[in-house]
Amino acid sequence: MIYEEIEGNKRRSVLIIVTFTALVLLIGYVFGRLTNWGLWGLVIALIISFFSVFVSYFYSDKMVLSMCRATPADPLEYPHLVNSVEGLSIAAGIPVPKIYLIDDPAPNAFATGRDPEHSVICFTTGLVRLLNRQELEGVIGHEMSHIKNYDILVSSITVVLVGVIVLLSDWMLRHIRWSRIGGKGKGLGGWPGMVLLILAVVLALLAPLVAQLLHLAVSRKREYLADASGALLTRYPEGLASALEKISKDTNPLVVANKAMAHLFIVNPMLDIKGKLNDMFNTHPPTEERIRRLRAM
């Protein structure tokens, strides 16, 4: 059951990332045709994407830790936390991640970094105080799985691609308004030009929404995958299930959290509104469903 969960989520995540990349390339191509730049529009889209991913790849972890006001964990003050991380990293077969703490009573945790060799697991002090040893190991196993499965890299890439799509869409809308108002819409005459103009407007308006939905879908699938992988790592799914139950029932707000980084945490630190439509716009799958799946393993 655990292996089937892992493989299924891997396939779905790859499909979503491929669709995401295709959307970026489509916008770049249409932008090039619309501006009479031809394939240069596609090249510009690729250059912007590459530069953005490059910056995110090397500096995203430092920016996130700074935004959260996280500090390195003292091994003398938190020996059980350090020992658990070291033990599970050996079991996972990856280097020991750096351990950081956020001084906040709200229980939560996240992993960041570009690869297993440059990774960080960050916990709130509220989480360390709330959970027992087995529950804490369940959370560590979940975050360790994010690192081992390169979810931290996938997450950075999807966030960057959302930004690129929003940027290109805004450029297209500005070009359409400028060309119509200024009477410089050359190349847009006839039915081919009209179809291209309609396609550009539809893409410019809908692409950011589609991109955001794809990003959220990637985030939700990777959470399911990390749950399954973490349960496999600790060999005790109930530890993570019980931890998620306690975290979801806690009412303390996470002060340092915002929408830009909400997808990083093990449980969404923002307001969780129930409902099928709201589930589409959530960074995480329903906690109740995650717990159910874990306890069915």
N, C-alpha and C positions, 0 to 999 in steps of 0.2 A: 504493500500500500504506500509506504513512504517513497520507495523508488519510483513508482508510477506518478506520484504527486510531483516529484522533482523533475522527471522527464517531461511531463505534460506542461509544466510551467516554463521550462526552458524553450520548448517548441513555440509556445504562444508568445513569449517575450521576443524571440528572434523574429517572428512574423511581424510584430508591432514595430520593431526597430527598422526592419526593411521597408515597411510602409511609410514610416517617418522619413527615412532618407529619400524615398521616391517623391514624397511631397515637397521636400526642399528642392530637389532637382527639377520638378515640374514647375514650381514657382520661378526658379532661375531661368528656365527655358522660356516661359511665357513673358517674363519681364524683359528678356533679351529681344524677343519678337516685337513686343509692344514699343520698345524704345529704339527699334531698328539697329540694335547692337548685335543681333544674331546670337551666336554661341558665346559671345563675350558676357552676356547676361548670366549664362550658366557658369562660366568661369568665375565671375565676380561672386556669385552665390557660394561657390566652392571655396574661394579664397577667404571670404568672411567666415564661413563655417569652420575652416581649418584654423584660422587665427583665434577664433573664440574658443574652440575646443582646446587649443594649445595652452591658452592662458588658464582655462578652467582645470586642465590636467595637472598643471604644476602648482597652482596657487589656491585652488578652491578650498582645500582642507584648512589652510592658514586663515583664510577669510572667514570661514564658518566658525572656527574656534575663537577667533577674535570677536565676532559678533555675539557669540554665546558667553563671552567672558569666562571661558574655561581655563583651568589651570592644571598642571601635571599633578597626578595623585601621589601622595606621600606613602611609600611602601611601609613605613613604620606606623602610620595612622590607619592604613587600610590593608593589612597583610592578607586577610582572607580574599579580598577582591583581586589583589595582585596574583596570589597563588592560583586562584580559579582561572584567571585569564591565561596565565602561563601554562597550566595543565591542559586546558582546552585547545590552546594553540598547538601544543605538541600532538594532541589527538587529531587535530585538523591538518597537521603537516604544513603549517605556515609559520613564518617568523612571529615572534611575540609583538602584538601591536602596542603602541604607546597608549597609556591610560591617562585620561583627563577627567576632571570632575567639574560640574557646574554647581555652585552653591545655591540650590533652589529646593524647596520642600516638595515640589511636584515630581512624582516618580516618572522617569523617562530615560531613554538612552538612544544613542545613534552611533553609527560607524562612518568614517570618512577617510579620504586618502585616495591615491591614484592606483595602488596595487598592493598586494600583501606585504611587500617590502617597505612600503611607505604608508602605513595605515594607522588609524587612531580609533579607539573605542572610547566614547565619552558617556559618562553616567552623571545623573543628578544625585546630589547627596540624599534627596528624598527617596530615591529608588533603593540606594544601598541600605538605608535605615528600614525601609518597609518590607523588603523581601527576605525570606530565609535562604539558606545556602543553596538548596536545590532549585528554588525559583530564580535566584540570581544567576546560577549556572545556565538555566534555561534561556535567560535574556542574553547572557554572554555567548551561548551557542548560536542564537539567532543572529547577533551582530557579527560573530566570527564567520558565519555562513555568508553574510553579505560581502565580507572581505574575500573569502575564498572563491565565491561565485562571480567576483568582479562586478557586483551590483553597484558598488560605490563609483565605478567608472561609468557604467551604463547610465546611472542616475545623472552624473555630471553632463554626459553627452546629450541626453534628452532635454535637460534644462537649457543647455546652450542652443540646441536646435529649435526649441520653442522661441527663444529670443531672436534667432536668425529669421525664422519664418515671420514673426511679427514685424521685424525691421523691413524685410523685402516687401511684405504686404503694404506697409505704410508708404514705401517708395512708389509702389505701383499706383496707389490711390492718389498720391500727390502728382505723379506724372499724368494720370488721366485728367485730373482737374486742371492742371496747367495747360495741357495740350488742347483741351476743349475750350477753356477760357481764352487762351492766347491764339487760338486758331492755327496751332502748329501740329495738328494731328495727322501729319503725312504718314502714309503707309497704312492708315486705318480706313481707307475707302473701300466701297463694295462689300459684298456679303462676307468674304474671308476676313476683312478687317472688322466688320461688325461682330462676327462670331468671336474673333480674338478679343475684342473689347469687352464683350459680355463675359467671356471666360476669365479675363483678367479681373473684372469687377467682382465676380463670384468668388474667385480665389482670394482676392485681397480681403474680402469681407468674412469669408468662412474659414480660410486656412488657419488663422490664429486660434479659432475655437476648436477646430479639428486637431490642431497641434497640441493644444492644452489637454484635450480629451485623451489623445494618444499618450502623452506624458503621464497622465494620471493612471491610465490603464497599465503602462509599464510599471509604475510604482506599485500598484496593487498586486500585479502578478509576481513581482519580485518579493513582496512581503510573504505571499503564500509559499514561494520557493524557499525563502529563508526560514520560515516556520518548519517546513518539512526537513530541510537540511540540518537545522539546529536540533530537531528532535532525533535525527539520525546520529548526530555528533554526540549528544549527551546520553542517548539510549533511554531517555526518560521524557516522553512528550508531556506528561502531566506537570512537570516542573515549569515549562513555558506556559502551558494552559493556565495554571494557577497564577503565574506572574501577570499574564494579560488580564486576568479577572480582577486582580487587586489594582492594577494600574488604571483600568477603565472605570473603576468605582471611586477612585480618588477625585476629589473636587478642587484640589489646589491648582490654580492657573500657573502655567509655565511662563514666567515673566519675560524671558529672553526669546521666546518663540515668535515667529511671524510666518506668513503664508509662503514666503520664498523658501524657507527651510523646513516647512512642516513635513515634507515627504521623507526627510532623513530619519525622523524619530520612529521608534518601534510602535508607538501608538500616536495617532494624530493629536498634537497638543492644542489644536484649535477647536472651536465648538463643533461637536459632532451632531449634525442634524439627520434624523432618520428619514427614510423614504427612498423609493426606487430611483427617482430622478436625482436626488441629492447624492446617492451612492455613485452616480456617474462622475460627479465633480469632487469626489473625495479622494484624498491621497492614499488612503488605506482601505482595504476591504473591511466589512463589518467585523468588529472584534468578536461578536458572538459566533459568527461563522468560522473565524480562525480557531476559536476555542473548540468548537464542535469538530472540526477537522482533526485537530490535534488529539482529541480524546477518542476519535474513531480509529486512530493509528494502532 
